[in-house]
């Protein structure tokens, strides 16, 4: 009986995952030219995928494919060079070619050495990653990071699912082509339709993000638990508050000051001084978010004074339609 092989043609138990932003940002500090600088770092979570999910995943089933016609093929279809090249750029085309060359026969996945590919293309590893992201953004590839469960979950080279059939540009992308390319594409389509046995109906537009979301729905999310020292938590809280305060506009400050004046008239001085200390607010897209120093203050204001704050905001700003509360404390 032959051994069960993994997607990398070995026998080790491999774990496949993608990283996805959680929507949360962690404040960090760094030193730039001798000065402290605060910035946000995106929090990522890992989505783990069953091997069969990746085996069955086919990028070629996403959106309409170009029908085959004799004379159109070189190493990579001329359509990709002629029209997709405008969006993928020369470096993206070259990288796609390097990845596709490993997908021989019916195989639509590979795990090449990115450092070696970078050397062939005279690119740094970071530049290669930039064009991997570009190819992913148009669903020419989809990348899965890999851990070896038989070797203490050590990371290995990533695995790429590669689109092998040629996708047609959507009408939205065609309209973005420069005039000369746009006209050339129109002539190409007319000739193609006159010789093809298949009906060709261009997609008006394609949501590539939606395709990736559907892939990610098949993964299981895993986040590393955060363990912060009290000092780190205080530093991160201070950095977070500073970054958020920097996002305030003068209009935000004036609005919240006016709201506080209204509230001050309706509550006891001790209550106001205790619960509104160190609060501030930012309004975006009709939503006013009140930032509090910690979750305890957030819940107290939300539960006991939420209606009063809402009423006060409405009396000042007719464009307001929703109130939210958010603590700035990191634990």
Secondary structure, DSSP 8 states (H G I E B T S, - for coil): ------TTSSSS-EEEEEEEEEEEEEEEEEEETTEEEEEEEEEEEEEEE-HHHHHH--GGGSS-B----TT--SSS-HHIIIIIHHHHHHHHHHHHHHHHTT--TT--EE---HHHHHHHHT--HHHHHHHHHHHHHTTSEEEEEEEEGGGTTEEEEEEEEE--S-B---HHHHTTS-HHHHHHHHHHHHHHHHH-SS-----S---HHHHHHHHHTTSEEE-------HHHHHHHHHHHHHHHHHT--HHHHHHHHHHHHHHHTTS-HHHHHHHSTT-EEEEETTEEEEEESSHHHHHHHHHHSHHHHHHHHHHH-TT--EEEEEE----
